[in-house]
Amino acid sequence: MNTLTIGERTLELDKDGYLIDLSDWSTDVANALAAAEAMELTSEHWEILELLRGFYDEFQLSPATRPLIKYTALKLGPEKGNSLHLNRLFKGTPAKLAAKLAGLPRPTNCL
């Protein structure tokens, strides 16, 4: 089992680096997970992470890429809800990487 240490806390991660306990998520956790991916989160990233967490609250699942793009376009407009924008932000794997950074489970239909 993998772990992530933030201050005094040690959080459990699955073999792919996703949080085991979704309630462990915080902005500090997201920043630490991003650092492990050699990323620094910007306001553009946070906008998508907050959107994803809202999607999860509403539907109880992490969206695959196509539903993520459609949901982003619906909520933020077509200039942000497109594959080029999301791929640029999340290294070509927006559904998987954004879900991980948002503290959500791996999307079930992503390889």
Residue pairs with C-beta under 8 A, 6 or more apart in sequence:
1 12
1 13
1 14
1 15
1 20
2 12
2 13
2 14
2 15
2 17
3 10
3 11
3 12
3 13
4 10
4 11
4 13
4 29
4 32
4 33
4 36
5 11
6 26
6 28
6 29
6 32
7 28
9 24
11 19
11 20
11 21
11 24
11 29
12 19
12 20
12 21
12 24
13 19
13 20
14 20
14 106
16 100
16 106
17 33
17 36
17 100
18 99
18 100
18 104
18 105
18 106
19 25
19 29
19 103
22 103
22 104
22 105
24 103
25 102
25 103
29 103
30 41
30 49
30 101
30 102
30 103
31 41
33 100
33 101
33 103
34 40
34 41
34 45
34 101
37 91
37 97
37 100
37 101
39 45
39 91
39 101
41 49
41 101
44 89
45 89
45 90
45 101
47 76
47 80
48 72
48 80
48 86
48 89
48 90
48 94
48 98
49 98
49 101
49 102
51 71
51 72
51 75
51 76
52 62
52 63
52 68
52 98
52 99
52 102
52 104
53 102
53 103
53 104
54 75
55 62
55 63
55 68
55 71
56 62
56 102
56 104
61 105
61 107
61 108
62 95
62 99
62 104
62 105
62 106
62 107
62 108
63 71
63 95
63 107
64 95
64 107
64 108
64 109
64 110
65 83
65 86
65 94
65 95
65 107
65 110
68 86
68 94
68 95
68 98
69 81
69 82
69 83
69 86
69 94
70 81
71 81
72 80
72 81
72 86
73 80
73 81
73 82
74 81
75 81
79 85
83 94
86 94
86 98
87 93
87 94
89 98
90 97
90 98
90 101
91 97
93 110
95 107
95 110
96 106
96 107
96 110
99 105
99 106
99 107
100 106
